[in-house]
């Protein structure tokens, strides 16, 4: 019975490793096309998927649901704070006139 579970785990790990290699090759190939901004919009979701697969399986987040939910909550909080921080800074930061501002 133990051999079967080890064999299944090995097959799963090889499949995950293959997916990571394929995603990495895909990112490199897309970067060779020099698509500019469009390339960024294509590569970033692929890289996020690759990072998610790595974290979920090889960092064992699949077995730790509470840790995964806390990590996602922290990511959302940091993302939203970084998103709205410039707005808050512009609205509430005291500014002194400079040589580059117009009257």
CORVENBEL-V334564 format. One record per pair of residues at least 6 apart in sequence whose ideal C-beta (glycine too) atoms are under 6 Angstrom apart, sorted by the first residue. I is the first residue (numbers start at 0). J is the second residue. D is the distance in Angstrom with one decimal. If there is no record, write none. Layout:
i=<I I>
j=<J J>
d=<D D>
This chain:
i=<15 19 22 22 26 26 29 29 29 54 55 60>
j=<56 49 45 49 42 45 38 41 42 60 61 67>
d=<5.1 6.0 5.7 4.4 5.4 5.6 5.9 5.5 5.6 5.4 5.3 4.8>
